[in-house]
Amino acid sequence: MAASDARTGLPGTGFVREEGEQVVPRLLAQCGRERAVLLGHSVGGGMAAFAAAHLGSACEALLTVSAQCYVEERTLEGIRAAEAAFADEAEMDRLRKYHGDKARWVLDAWTRTWLSPAHAGYSMEPALARVHCPTLVIHGAEDEYGSPQQAERIVASVRGPAELAVLPGCHHLPHRERAAEVLERIAAFLARSGSQA
Protein backbone atom coordinates (compact mmCIF):
# COMPACT_ATOMS: atom_id res chain seq x y z
CA MET A 1 0.00 0.00 0.00
CA ALA A 2 2.78 2.46 0.82
CA ALA A 3 4.12 2.19 -2.75
CA SER A 4 0.71 2.43 -4.45
CA ASP A 5 -0.57 5.55 -6.16
CA ALA A 6 -2.34 8.06 -3.94
CA ARG A 7 -6.11 8.54 -4.22
CA THR A 8 -7.58 12.00 -4.12
CA GLY A 9 -11.11 11.55 -2.80
CA LEU A 10 -12.59 9.28 -0.18
CA PRO A 11 -14.22 6.10 -1.48
CA GLY A 12 -17.98 5.80 -1.74
CA THR A 13 -19.96 3.46 0.45
CA GLY A 14 -19.88 0.77 -2.28
CA PHE A 15 -16.09 0.62 -2.33
CA VAL A 16 -15.78 -2.89 -0.85
CA ARG A 17 -17.98 -4.38 -3.57
CA GLU A 18 -16.37 -2.25 -6.29
CA GLU A 19 -12.83 -3.29 -5.33
CA GLY A 20 -13.86 -6.95 -5.32
CA GLU A 21 -15.84 -6.90 -8.56
CA GLN A 22 -13.73 -4.47 -10.60
CA VAL A 23 -10.19 -4.17 -9.26
CA VAL A 24 -9.44 -7.79 -8.27
CA PRO A 25 -10.42 -9.23 -11.69
CA ARG A 26 -8.29 -6.60 -13.45
CA LEU A 27 -5.37 -7.41 -11.16
CA LEU A 28 -5.68 -11.12 -11.92
CA ALA A 29 -5.82 -10.40 -15.64
CA GLN A 30 -2.69 -8.25 -15.43
CA CYS A 31 -0.94 -11.08 -13.59
CA GLY A 32 -2.05 -13.56 -16.26
CA ARG A 33 -4.08 -15.60 -13.77
CA GLU A 34 -7.26 -17.33 -14.89
CA ARG A 35 -7.94 -18.91 -11.49
CA ALA A 36 -7.19 -17.77 -7.97
CA VAL A 37 -7.39 -18.49 -4.28
CA LEU A 38 -8.53 -15.27 -2.62
CA LEU A 39 -7.56 -14.29 0.91
CA GLY A 40 -8.42 -11.00 2.58
CA HIS A 41 -8.19 -9.50 6.05
CA SER A 42 -10.89 -7.25 7.54
CA VAL A 43 -12.31 -5.03 4.75
CA GLY A 44 -10.02 -6.96 2.40
CA GLY A 45 -11.96 -10.08 3.40
CA GLY A 46 -15.10 -8.37 2.11
CA MET A 47 -13.33 -7.47 -1.11
CA ALA A 48 -12.20 -11.10 -1.49
CA ALA A 49 -15.77 -12.31 -0.93
CA PHE A 50 -17.23 -9.94 -3.52
CA ALA A 51 -14.47 -10.99 -5.94
CA ALA A 52 -15.20 -14.69 -5.31
CA ALA A 53 -18.88 -14.13 -6.07
CA HIS A 54 -18.02 -12.20 -9.23
CA LEU A 55 -15.38 -14.66 -10.48
CA GLY A 56 -17.53 -17.76 -9.97
CA SER A 57 -15.68 -20.97 -10.86
CA ALA A 58 -12.45 -19.01 -11.47
CA CYS A 59 -12.18 -18.68 -7.68
CA GLU A 60 -10.81 -21.95 -6.30
CA ALA A 61 -11.15 -21.00 -2.64
CA LEU A 62 -12.07 -18.04 -0.45
CA LEU A 63 -10.37 -17.29 2.86
CA THR A 64 -11.43 -14.42 5.10
CA VAL A 65 -9.68 -13.26 8.26
CA SER A 66 -11.55 -10.90 10.60
CA ALA A 67 -13.99 -9.86 7.86
CA GLN A 68 -17.12 -7.84 8.54
CA CYS A 69 -20.20 -9.25 6.83
CA TYR A 70 -22.49 -6.43 7.98
CA VAL A 71 -22.39 -3.33 10.17
CA GLU A 72 -22.94 -4.01 13.86
CA GLU A 73 -22.57 -1.74 16.88
CA ARG A 74 -19.38 -3.52 17.95
CA THR A 75 -17.84 -2.58 14.59
CA LEU A 76 -18.82 1.06 14.98
CA GLU A 77 -17.62 1.23 18.59
CA GLY A 78 -14.27 -0.23 17.59
CA ILE A 79 -13.89 2.25 14.73
CA ARG A 80 -14.77 5.21 16.97
CA ALA A 81 -12.17 4.04 19.51
CA ALA A 82 -9.55 3.66 16.76
CA GLU A 83 -10.35 7.10 15.39
CA ALA A 84 -9.82 8.61 18.86
CA ALA A 85 -6.59 6.64 19.37
CA PHE A 86 -5.14 7.81 16.06
CA ALA A 87 -5.50 11.43 17.21
CA ASP A 88 -2.21 10.63 18.99
CA GLU A 89 0.72 11.24 16.61
CA ALA A 90 2.55 8.18 17.97
CA GLU A 91 -0.36 6.02 16.79
CA MET A 92 -0.37 7.76 13.41
CA ASP A 93 3.35 7.00 13.13
CA ARG A 94 2.48 3.33 13.62
CA LEU A 95 0.03 3.59 10.72
CA ARG A 96 2.61 5.43 8.59
CA LYS A 97 4.90 2.42 8.97
CA TYR A 98 2.53 0.50 6.69
CA HIS A 99 0.92 3.25 4.60
CA GLY A 100 3.56 5.97 4.33
CA ASP A 101 2.28 9.42 3.45
CA LYS A 102 -1.15 7.93 2.68
CA ALA A 103 -1.79 7.01 6.33
CA ARG A 104 -4.21 9.89 6.97
CA TRP A 105 -6.17 9.07 3.81
CA VAL A 106 -6.35 5.38 4.77
CA LEU A 107 -7.64 6.24 8.25
CA ASP A 108 -10.20 8.74 6.96
CA ALA A 109 -11.36 6.41 4.19
CA TRP A 110 -11.95 3.64 6.73
CA THR A 111 -13.51 5.62 9.56
CA ARG A 112 -15.63 8.08 7.58
CA THR A 113 -17.02 5.40 5.29
CA TRP A 114 -17.94 2.91 8.02
CA LEU A 115 -19.35 5.58 10.35
CA SER A 116 -21.44 7.15 7.59
CA PRO A 117 -25.21 6.60 7.96
CA ALA A 118 -25.21 5.76 4.22
CA HIS A 119 -23.06 2.68 4.98
CA ALA A 120 -25.39 1.33 7.70
CA GLY A 121 -27.08 -1.10 5.32
CA TYR A 122 -23.83 -2.70 4.14
CA SER A 123 -24.05 -6.48 3.83
CA MET A 124 -22.00 -9.11 2.03
CA GLU A 125 -24.83 -11.66 2.21
CA PRO A 126 -26.22 -11.21 -1.34
CA ALA A 127 -22.72 -11.74 -2.74
CA LEU A 128 -21.96 -14.63 -0.38
CA ALA A 129 -25.00 -16.48 -1.74
CA ARG A 130 -23.11 -16.62 -5.07
CA VAL A 131 -19.92 -18.10 -3.57
CA HIS A 132 -19.72 -21.83 -4.36
CA CYS A 133 -16.02 -22.49 -3.76
CA PRO A 134 -14.60 -23.92 -0.52
CA THR A 135 -14.43 -21.18 2.12
CA LEU A 136 -12.39 -20.81 5.31
CA VAL A 137 -13.44 -18.10 7.77
CA ILE A 138 -11.01 -17.17 10.56
CA HIS A 139 -12.06 -14.76 13.28
CA GLY A 140 -10.76 -13.73 16.69
CA ALA A 141 -13.29 -14.24 19.47
CA GLU A 142 -12.27 -10.88 20.96
CA ASP A 143 -12.15 -8.98 17.65
CA GLU A 144 -12.85 -5.35 18.49
CA TYR A 145 -14.30 -4.65 15.04
CA GLY A 146 -16.75 -7.52 14.76
CA SER A 147 -18.29 -10.25 16.87
CA PRO A 148 -17.94 -13.94 16.02
CA GLN A 149 -21.47 -13.66 14.59
CA GLN A 150 -19.86 -11.91 11.60
CA ALA A 151 -17.87 -15.06 10.84
CA GLU A 152 -20.83 -17.33 11.54
CA ARG A 153 -22.97 -15.39 9.09
CA ILE A 154 -20.33 -15.67 6.36
CA VAL A 155 -20.17 -19.45 6.83
CA ALA A 156 -23.98 -19.72 6.83
CA SER A 157 -24.35 -17.55 3.71
CA VAL A 158 -21.91 -19.15 1.25
CA ARG A 159 -23.18 -22.00 -0.92
CA GLY A 160 -20.00 -24.07 -1.05
CA PRO A 161 -18.38 -26.09 1.73
CA ALA A 162 -17.31 -23.77 4.53
CA GLU A 163 -15.17 -24.04 7.65
CA LEU A 164 -15.24 -21.72 10.64
CA ALA A 165 -12.31 -21.07 12.97
CA VAL A 166 -13.06 -18.70 15.86
CA LEU A 167 -9.84 -18.30 17.84
CA PRO A 168 -10.33 -17.83 21.60
CA GLY A 169 -8.51 -14.89 23.17
CA CYS A 170 -7.64 -13.48 19.74
CA HIS A 171 -8.44 -9.96 18.50
CA HIS A 172 -8.53 -8.36 15.02
CA LEU A 173 -5.11 -9.55 13.81
CA PRO A 174 -5.06 -13.36 14.07
CA HIS A 175 -2.30 -13.53 11.43
CA ARG A 176 -0.06 -11.59 13.83
CA GLU A 177 -1.40 -12.72 17.19
CA ARG A 178 -1.41 -16.42 16.28
CA ALA A 179 0.62 -16.52 13.07
CA ALA A 180 1.72 -20.17 13.25
CA GLU A 181 -1.79 -21.43 14.00
CA VAL A 182 -3.36 -19.34 11.24
CA LEU A 183 -0.80 -20.53 8.67
CA GLU A 184 -1.33 -24.13 9.75
CA ARG A 185 -5.11 -23.79 9.41
CA ILE A 186 -4.79 -22.19 5.97
CA ALA A 187 -2.36 -24.84 4.72
CA ALA A 188 -4.57 -27.68 5.97
CA PHE A 189 -7.69 -26.09 4.47
CA LEU A 190 -6.04 -25.63 1.07
CA ALA A 191 -4.77 -29.21 1.13
CA ARG A 192 -8.28 -30.52 1.94
CA SER A 193 -9.94 -28.37 -0.69
CA GLY A 194 -7.38 -29.29 -3.36
CA SER A 195 -6.88 -25.64 -4.28
CA GLN A 196 -3.88 -25.08 -6.56
CA ALA A 197 -4.06 -21.44 -7.69
ChimeraX commands (.cxc) that place a marker at each C-alpha (Angstrom):
marker #1 position 0.00,0.00,0.00 radius 0.5
marker #1 position 2.78,2.46,0.82 radius 0.5
marker #1 position 4.12,2.19,-2.75 radius 0.5
marker #1 position 0.71,2.43,-4.45 radius 0.5
marker #1 position -0.57,5.55,-6.16 radius 0.5
marker #1 position -2.34,8.06,-3.94 radius 0.5
marker #1 position -6.11,8.54,-4.22 radius 0.5
marker #1 position -7.58,12.00,-4.12 radius 0.5
marker #1 position -11.11,11.55,-2.80 radius 0.5
marker #1 position -12.59,9.28,-0.18 radius 0.5
marker #1 position -14.22,6.10,-1.48 radius 0.5
marker #1 position -17.98,5.80,-1.74 radius 0.5
marker #1 position -19.96,3.46,0.45 radius 0.5
marker #1 position -19.88,0.77,-2.28 radius 0.5
marker #1 position -16.09,0.62,-2.33 radius 0.5
marker #1 position -15.78,-2.89,-0.85 radius 0.5
marker #1 position -17.98,-4.38,-3.57 radius 0.5
marker #1 position -16.37,-2.25,-6.29 radius 0.5
marker #1 position -12.83,-3.29,-5.33 radius 0.5
marker #1 position -13.86,-6.95,-5.32 radius 0.5
marker #1 position -15.84,-6.90,-8.56 radius 0.5
marker #1 position -13.73,-4.47,-10.60 radius 0.5
marker #1 position -10.19,-4.17,-9.26 radius 0.5
marker #1 position -9.44,-7.79,-8.27 radius 0.5
marker #1 position -10.42,-9.23,-11.69 radius 0.5
marker #1 position -8.29,-6.60,-13.45 radius 0.5
marker #1 position -5.37,-7.41,-11.16 radius 0.5
marker #1 position -5.68,-11.12,-11.92 radius 0.5
marker #1 position -5.82,-10.40,-15.64 radius 0.5
marker #1 position -2.69,-8.25,-15.43 radius 0.5
marker #1 position -0.94,-11.08,-13.59 radius 0.5
marker #1 position -2.05,-13.56,-16.26 radius 0.5
marker #1 position -4.08,-15.60,-13.77 radius 0.5
marker #1 position -7.26,-17.33,-14.89 radius 0.5
marker #1 position -7.94,-18.91,-11.49 radius 0.5
marker #1 position -7.19,-17.77,-7.97 radius 0.5
marker #1 position -7.39,-18.49,-4.28 radius 0.5
marker #1 position -8.53,-15.27,-2.62 radius 0.5
marker #1 position -7.56,-14.29,0.91 radius 0.5
marker #1 position -8.42,-11.00,2.58 radius 0.5
marker #1 position -8.19,-9.50,6.05 radius 0.5
marker #1 position -10.89,-7.25,7.54 radius 0.5
marker #1 position -12.31,-5.03,4.75 radius 0.5
marker #1 position -10.02,-6.96,2.40 radius 0.5
marker #1 position -11.96,-10.08,3.40 radius 0.5
marker #1 position -15.10,-8.37,2.11 radius 0.5
marker #1 position -13.33,-7.47,-1.11 radius 0.5
marker #1 position -12.20,-11.10,-1.49 radius 0.5
marker #1 position -15.77,-12.31,-0.93 radius 0.5
marker #1 position -17.23,-9.94,-3.52 radius 0.5
marker #1 position -14.47,-10.99,-5.94 radius 0.5
marker #1 position -15.20,-14.69,-5.31 radius 0.5
marker #1 position -18.88,-14.13,-6.07 radius 0.5
marker #1 position -18.02,-12.20,-9.23 radius 0.5
marker #1 position -15.38,-14.66,-10.48 radius 0.5
marker #1 position -17.53,-17.76,-9.97 radius 0.5
marker #1 position -15.68,-20.97,-10.86 radius 0.5
marker #1 position -12.45,-19.01,-11.47 radius 0.5
marker #1 position -12.18,-18.68,-7.68 radius 0.5
marker #1 position -10.81,-21.95,-6.30 radius 0.5
marker #1 position -11.15,-21.00,-2.64 radius 0.5
marker #1 position -12.07,-18.04,-0.45 radius 0.5
marker #1 position -10.37,-17.29,2.86 radius 0.5
marker #1 position -11.43,-14.42,5.10 radius 0.5
marker #1 position -9.68,-13.26,8.26 radius 0.5
marker #1 position -11.55,-10.90,10.60 radius 0.5
marker #1 position -13.99,-9.86,7.86 radius 0.5
marker #1 position -17.12,-7.84,8.54 radius 0.5
marker #1 position -20.20,-9.25,6.83 radius 0.5
marker #1 position -22.49,-6.43,7.98 radius 0.5
marker #1 position -22.39,-3.33,10.17 radius 0.5
marker #1 position -22.94,-4.01,13.86 radius 0.5
marker #1 position -22.57,-1.74,16.88 radius 0.5
marker #1 position -19.38,-3.52,17.95 radius 0.5
marker #1 position -17.84,-2.58,14.59 radius 0.5
marker #1 position -18.82,1.06,14.98 radius 0.5
marker #1 position -17.62,1.23,18.59 radius 0.5
marker #1 position -14.27,-0.23,17.59 radius 0.5
marker #1 position -13.89,2.25,14.73 radius 0.5
marker #1 position -14.77,5.21,16.97 radius 0.5
marker #1 position -12.17,4.04,19.51 radius 0.5
marker #1 position -9.55,3.66,16.76 radius 0.5
marker #1 position -10.35,7.10,15.39 radius 0.5
marker #1 position -9.82,8.61,18.86 radius 0.5
marker #1 position -6.59,6.64,19.37 radius 0.5
marker #1 position -5.14,7.81,16.06 radius 0.5
marker #1 position -5.50,11.43,17.21 radius 0.5
marker #1 position -2.21,10.63,18.99 radius 0.5
marker #1 position 0.72,11.24,16.61 radius 0.5
marker #1 position 2.55,8.18,17.97 radius 0.5
marker #1 position -0.36,6.02,16.79 radius 0.5
marker #1 position -0.37,7.76,13.41 radius 0.5
marker #1 position 3.35,7.00,13.13 radius 0.5
marker #1 position 2.48,3.33,13.62 radius 0.5
marker #1 position 0.03,3.59,10.72 radius 0.5
marker #1 position 2.61,5.43,8.59 radius 0.5
marker #1 position 4.90,2.42,8.97 radius 0.5
marker #1 position 2.53,0.50,6.69 radius 0.5
marker #1 position 0.92,3.25,4.60 radius 0.5
marker #1 position 3.56,5.97,4.33 radius 0.5
marker #1 position 2.28,9.42,3.45 radius 0.5
marker #1 position -1.15,7.93,2.68 radius 0.5
marker #1 position -1.79,7.01,6.33 radius 0.5
marker #1 position -4.21,9.89,6.97 radius 0.5
marker #1 position -6.17,9.07,3.81 radius 0.5
marker #1 position -6.35,5.38,4.77 radius 0.5
marker #1 position -7.64,6.24,8.25 radius 0.5
marker #1 position -10.20,8.74,6.96 radius 0.5
marker #1 position -11.36,6.41,4.19 radius 0.5
marker #1 position -11.95,3.64,6.73 radius 0.5
marker #1 position -13.51,5.62,9.56 radius 0.5
marker #1 position -15.63,8.08,7.58 radius 0.5
marker #1 position -17.02,5.40,5.29 radius 0.5
marker #1 position -17.94,2.91,8.02 radius 0.5
marker #1 position -19.35,5.58,10.35 radius 0.5
marker #1 position -21.44,7.15,7.59 radius 0.5
marker #1 position -25.21,6.60,7.96 radius 0.5
marker #1 position -25.21,5.76,4.22 radius 0.5
marker #1 position -23.06,2.68,4.98 radius 0.5
marker #1 position -25.39,1.33,7.70 radius 0.5
marker #1 position -27.08,-1.10,5.32 radius 0.5
marker #1 position -23.83,-2.70,4.14 radius 0.5
marker #1 position -24.05,-6.48,3.83 radius 0.5
marker #1 position -22.00,-9.11,2.03 radius 0.5
marker #1 position -24.83,-11.66,2.21 radius 0.5
marker #1 position -26.22,-11.21,-1.34 radius 0.5
marker #1 position -22.72,-11.74,-2.74 radius 0.5
marker #1 position -21.96,-14.63,-0.38 radius 0.5
marker #1 position -25.00,-16.48,-1.74 radius 0.5
marker #1 position -23.11,-16.62,-5.07 radius 0.5
marker #1 position -19.92,-18.10,-3.57 radius 0.5
marker #1 position -19.72,-21.83,-4.36 radius 0.5
marker #1 position -16.02,-22.49,-3.76 radius 0.5
marker #1 position -14.60,-23.92,-0.52 radius 0.5
marker #1 position -14.43,-21.18,2.12 radius 0.5
marker #1 position -12.39,-20.81,5.31 radius 0.5
marker #1 position -13.44,-18.10,7.77 radius 0.5
marker #1 position -11.01,-17.17,10.56 radius 0.5
marker #1 position -12.06,-14.76,13.28 radius 0.5
marker #1 position -10.76,-13.73,16.69 radius 0.5
marker #1 position -13.29,-14.24,19.47 radius 0.5
marker #1 position -12.27,-10.88,20.96 radius 0.5
marker #1 position -12.15,-8.98,17.65 radius 0.5
marker #1 position -12.85,-5.35,18.49 radius 0.5
marker #1 position -14.30,-4.65,15.04 radius 0.5
marker #1 position -16.75,-7.52,14.76 radius 0.5
marker #1 position -18.29,-10.25,16.87 radius 0.5
marker #1 position -17.94,-13.94,16.02 radius 0.5
marker #1 position -21.47,-13.66,14.59 radius 0.5
marker #1 position -19.86,-11.91,11.60 radius 0.5
marker #1 position -17.87,-15.06,10.84 radius 0.5
marker #1 position -20.83,-17.33,11.54 radius 0.5
marker #1 position -22.97,-15.39,9.09 radius 0.5
marker #1 position -20.33,-15.67,6.36 radius 0.5
marker #1 position -20.17,-19.45,6.83 radius 0.5
marker #1 position -23.98,-19.72,6.83 radius 0.5
marker #1 position -24.35,-17.55,3.71 radius 0.5
marker #1 position -21.91,-19.15,1.25 radius 0.5
marker #1 position -23.18,-22.00,-0.92 radius 0.5
marker #1 position -20.00,-24.07,-1.05 radius 0.5
marker #1 position -18.38,-26.09,1.73 radius 0.5
marker #1 position -17.31,-23.77,4.53 radius 0.5
marker #1 position -15.17,-24.04,7.65 radius 0.5
marker #1 position -15.24,-21.72,10.64 radius 0.5
marker #1 position -12.31,-21.07,12.97 radius 0.5
marker #1 position -13.06,-18.70,15.86 radius 0.5
marker #1 position -9.84,-18.30,17.84 radius 0.5
marker #1 position -10.33,-17.83,21.60 radius 0.5
marker #1 position -8.51,-14.89,23.17 radius 0.5
marker #1 position -7.64,-13.48,19.74 radius 0.5
marker #1 position -8.44,-9.96,18.50 radius 0.5
marker #1 position -8.53,-8.36,15.02 radius 0.5
marker #1 position -5.11,-9.55,13.81 radius 0.5
marker #1 position -5.06,-13.36,14.07 radius 0.5
marker #1 position -2.30,-13.53,11.43 radius 0.5
marker #1 position -0.06,-11.59,13.83 radius 0.5
marker #1 position -1.40,-12.72,17.19 radius 0.5
marker #1 position -1.41,-16.42,16.28 radius 0.5
marker #1 position 0.62,-16.52,13.07 radius 0.5
marker #1 position 1.72,-20.17,13.25 radius 0.5
marker #1 position -1.79,-21.43,14.00 radius 0.5
marker #1 position -3.36,-19.34,11.24 radius 0.5
marker #1 position -0.80,-20.53,8.67 radius 0.5
marker #1 position -1.33,-24.13,9.75 radius 0.5
marker #1 position -5.11,-23.79,9.41 radius 0.5
marker #1 position -4.79,-22.19,5.97 radius 0.5
marker #1 position -2.36,-24.84,4.72 radius 0.5
marker #1 position -4.57,-27.68,5.97 radius 0.5
marker #1 position -7.69,-26.09,4.47 radius 0.5
marker #1 position -6.04,-25.63,1.07 radius 0.5
marker #1 position -4.77,-29.21,1.13 radius 0.5
marker #1 position -8.28,-30.52,1.94 radius 0.5
marker #1 position -9.94,-28.37,-0.69 radius 0.5
marker #1 position -7.38,-29.29,-3.36 radius 0.5
marker #1 position -6.88,-25.64,-4.28 radius 0.5
marker #1 position -3.88,-25.08,-6.56 radius 0.5
marker #1 position -4.06,-21.44,-7.69 radius 0.5
marker link #1:1,2 radius 0.2
marker link #1:2,3 radius 0.2
marker link #1:3,4 radius 0.2
marker link #1:4,5 radius 0.2
marker link #1:5,6 radius 0.2
marker link #1:6,7 radius 0.2
marker link #1:7,8 radius 0.2
marker link #1:8,9 radius 0.2
marker link #1:9,10 radius 0.2
marker link #1:10,11 radius 0.2
marker link #1:11,12 radius 0.2
marker link #1:12,13 radius 0.2
marker link #1:13,14 radius 0.2
marker link #1:14,15 radius 0.2
marker link #1:15,16 radius 0.2
marker link #1:16,17 radius 0.2
marker link #1:17,18 radius 0.2
marker link #1:18,19 radius 0.2
marker link #1:19,20 radius 0.2
marker link #1:20,21 radius 0.2
marker link #1:21,22 radius 0.2
marker link #1:22,23 radius 0.2
marker link #1:23,24 radius 0.2
marker link #1:24,25 radius 0.2
marker link #1:25,26 radius 0.2
marker link #1:26,27 radius 0.2
marker link #1:27,28 radius 0.2
marker link #1:28,29 radius 0.2
marker link #1:29,30 radius 0.2
marker link #1:30,31 radius 0.2
marker link #1:31,32 radius 0.2
marker link #1:32,33 radius 0.2
marker link #1:33,34 radius 0.2
marker link #1:34,35 radius 0.2
marker link #1:35,36 radius 0.2
marker link #1:36,37 radius 0.2
marker link #1:37,38 radius 0.2
marker link #1:38,39 radius 0.2
marker link #1:39,40 radius 0.2
marker link #1:40,41 radius 0.2
marker link #1:41,42 radius 0.2
marker link #1:42,43 radius 0.2
marker link #1:43,44 radius 0.2
marker link #1:44,45 radius 0.2
marker link #1:45,46 radius 0.2
marker link #1:46,47 radius 0.2
marker link #1:47,48 radius 0.2
marker link #1:48,49 radius 0.2
marker link #1:49,50 radius 0.2
marker link #1:50,51 radius 0.2
marker link #1:51,52 radius 0.2
marker link #1:52,53 radius 0.2
marker link #1:53,54 radius 0.2
marker link #1:54,55 radius 0.2
marker link #1:55,56 radius 0.2
marker link #1:56,57 radius 0.2
marker link #1:57,58 radius 0.2
marker link #1:58,59 radius 0.2
marker link #1:59,60 radius 0.2
marker link #1:60,61 radius 0.2
marker link #1:61,62 radius 0.2
marker link #1:62,63 radius 0.2
marker link #1:63,64 radius 0.2
marker link #1:64,65 radius 0.2
marker link #1:65,66 radius 0.2
marker link #1:66,67 radius 0.2
marker link #1:67,68 radius 0.2
marker link #1:68,69 radius 0.2
marker link #1:69,70 radius 0.2
marker link #1:70,71 radius 0.2
marker link #1:71,72 radius 0.2
marker link #1:72,73 radius 0.2
marker link #1:73,74 radius 0.2
marker link #1:74,75 radius 0.2
marker link #1:75,76 radius 0.2
marker link #1:76,77 radius 0.2
marker link #1:77,78 radius 0.2
marker link #1:78,79 radius 0.2
marker link #1:79,80 radius 0.2
marker link #1:80,81 radius 0.2
marker link #1:81,82 radius 0.2
marker link #1:82,83 radius 0.2
marker link #1:83,84 radius 0.2
marker link #1:84,85 radius 0.2
marker link #1:85,86 radius 0.2
marker link #1:86,87 radius 0.2
marker link #1:87,88 radius 0.2
marker link #1:88,89 radius 0.2
marker link #1:89,90 radius 0.2
marker link #1:90,91 radius 0.2
marker link #1:91,92 radius 0.2
marker link #1:92,93 radius 0.2
marker link #1:93,94 radius 0.2
marker link #1:94,95 radius 0.2
marker link #1:95,96 radius 0.2
marker link #1:96,97 radius 0.2
marker link #1:97,98 radius 0.2
marker link #1:98,99 radius 0.2
marker link #1:99,100 radius 0.2
marker link #1:100,101 radius 0.2
marker link #1:101,102 radius 0.2
marker link #1:102,103 radius 0.2
marker link #1:103,104 radius 0.2
marker link #1:104,105 radius 0.2
marker link #1:105,106 radius 0.2
marker link #1:106,107 radius 0.2
marker link #1:107,108 radius 0.2
marker link #1:108,109 radius 0.2
marker link #1:109,110 radius 0.2
marker link #1:110,111 radius 0.2
marker link #1:111,112 radius 0.2
marker link #1:112,113 radius 0.2
marker link #1:113,114 radius 0.2
marker link #1:114,115 radius 0.2
marker link #1:115,116 radius 0.2
marker link #1:116,117 radius 0.2
marker link #1:117,118 radius 0.2
marker link #1:118,119 radius 0.2
marker link #1:119,120 radius 0.2
marker link #1:120,121 radius 0.2
marker link #1:121,122 radius 0.2
marker link #1:122,123 radius 0.2
marker link #1:123,124 radius 0.2
marker link #1:124,125 radius 0.2
marker link #1:125,126 radius 0.2
marker link #1:126,127 radius 0.2
marker link #1:127,128 radius 0.2
marker link #1:128,129 radius 0.2
marker link #1:129,130 radius 0.2
marker link #1:130,131 radius 0.2
marker link #1:131,132 radius 0.2
marker link #1:132,133 radius 0.2
marker link #1:133,134 radius 0.2
marker link #1:134,135 radius 0.2
marker link #1:135,136 radius 0.2
marker link #1:136,137 radius 0.2
marker link #1:137,138 radius 0.2
marker link #1:138,139 radius 0.2
marker link #1:139,140 radius 0.2
marker link #1:140,141 radius 0.2
marker link #1:141,142 radius 0.2
marker link #1:142,143 radius 0.2
marker link #1:143,144 radius 0.2
marker link #1:144,145 radius 0.2
marker link #1:145,146 radius 0.2
marker link #1:146,147 radius 0.2
marker link #1:147,148 radius 0.2
marker link #1:148,149 radius 0.2
marker link #1:149,150 radius 0.2
marker link #1:150,151 radius 0.2
marker link #1:151,152 radius 0.2
marker link #1:152,153 radius 0.2
marker link #1:153,154 radius 0.2
marker link #1:154,155 radius 0.2
marker link #1:155,156 radius 0.2
marker link #1:156,157 radius 0.2
marker link #1:157,158 radius 0.2
marker link #1:158,159 radius 0.2
marker link #1:159,160 radius 0.2
marker link #1:160,161 radius 0.2
marker link #1:161,162 radius 0.2
marker link #1:162,163 radius 0.2
marker link #1:163,164 radius 0.2
marker link #1:164,165 radius 0.2
marker link #1:165,166 radius 0.2
marker link #1:166,167 radius 0.2
marker link #1:167,168 radius 0.2
marker link #1:168,169 radius 0.2
marker link #1:169,170 radius 0.2
marker link #1:170,171 radius 0.2
marker link #1:171,172 radius 0.2
marker link #1:172,173 radius 0.2
marker link #1:173,174 radius 0.2
marker link #1:174,175 radius 0.2
marker link #1:175,176 radius 0.2
marker link #1:176,177 radius 0.2
marker link #1:177,178 radius 0.2
marker link #1:178,179 radius 0.2
marker link #1:179,180 radius 0.2
marker link #1:180,181 radius 0.2
marker link #1:181,182 radius 0.2
marker link #1:182,183 radius 0.2
marker link #1:183,184 radius 0.2
marker link #1:184,185 radius 0.2
marker link #1:185,186 radius 0.2
marker link #1:186,187 radius 0.2
marker link #1:187,188 radius 0.2
marker link #1:188,189 radius 0.2
marker link #1:189,190 radius 0.2
marker link #1:190,191 radius 0.2
marker link #1:191,192 radius 0.2
marker link #1:192,193 radius 0.2
marker link #1:193,194 radius 0.2
marker link #1:194,195 radius 0.2
marker link #1:195,196 radius 0.2
marker link #1:196,197 radius 0.2
view
